[in-house]
Amino acid sequence: KDFHDDEDIININLNYFGGSPLKIIGDIYQNDEYIYGYTPPSARYYFGQLEDGLFEFGKMEEVHVFLDEETWIPGYGLPADRNKFKWAVSGVGGLIIDGEIVNEKELTKAFGEHAWSDSLRLARRPAFGVDKLQENAFVFVGLDSRWEISDIAKFLQGKGAYNAIFADGGSSTGLTIKGKPIIESKDGVLSVLKVFQN
């Protein structure tokens, strides 16, 4: 639950988790370290910050997930040129990509037929996005289940978001503002988006 530092401006949780034993769904890349998590059944989305400070958003790519030095299984992950990022995460959901709201068909492919069950469609949920020129960033957290994914996408698009993703929600949702917990995650937090004064 203590996933924040007091000097942070905002913290939200990011990655989904699943599998047995429990693992992060998707990848985390930071400081030249690559952590591959549980393999999703199909491509979800990724986002990360490039070396020049700009953000890149896109769909996960097909990769080989090595179980040992010789054995691999097909999966999805960050782009092969992931070393262009300062940091990046994958396995999240796409809300808006290049100005277009991600449609229900694409989200069903990414999350399966259960994507429109109440657990995904009607749950408090964090989201992050940027405008086209990346002069403004948007951090959104729906505090209750009235915010459907499509509502979040339309809301952020109306505020000027050109690319945006959504993260794990429901009881996983965590939010702190200026060191003060606003929503405490009941399931724990495996990865975090931090906004802090540089």
Secondary structure by P-SEA (a helix, b strand, c coil): cccccccccbbbbbbbbcccccccccccccccbbbbccccccccbbbbbccccbbbbbccccccccccccbbbbbbbccccccccccccccccccccccccccaaaaaaacccccccccccccccccccccccccbbbbbbcccccccaaaaaaaaaaacccccccccccccbbbbccccccbbbcccccbbbbbbcc
